[in-house]
Amino acid sequence: MAKMDQKYLQDFYKAILSLNTAEECAKFFDDVCTVQEVEVISQRFEVAKLLYEGKNYNDINKLTGASTATICRVSKCLTYGDGGYKTVIERVAQEEK
């Protein structure tokens, strides 16, 4: 990624970190993304949560409508990725307790 692109990416991450409530997040992502992009991202997160809980691909497909390709991709991220899904899933679970 080019140097300027990295700056844009870092600025974007900082913008997300500046949000304080779910309502602020919703407003920001509604402005930044299309409805379809938000739906795809939220579906992937739901798939990640279900995989983390040990659900199988068929159950996840029925619950979310996600394709097996999407479920597989998310599964690979959970297993071999940088740990982003796991970090967020665990933090959200802690906050809900």
HELIX and SHEET records of a PDB file:
HELIX    1   1 LYS A    3  LEU A   17  1                                  15    
HELIX    2   2 ALA A   22  VAL A   32  1                                  11    
HELIX    3   3 VAL A   35  TYR A   52  1                                  18    
HELIX    4   4 TYR A   57  THR A   64  1                                   8    
HELIX    5   5 THR A   68  TYR A   80  1                                  13    
HELIX    6   6 GLY A   84  GLU A   96  1                                  13    
END                                                                             
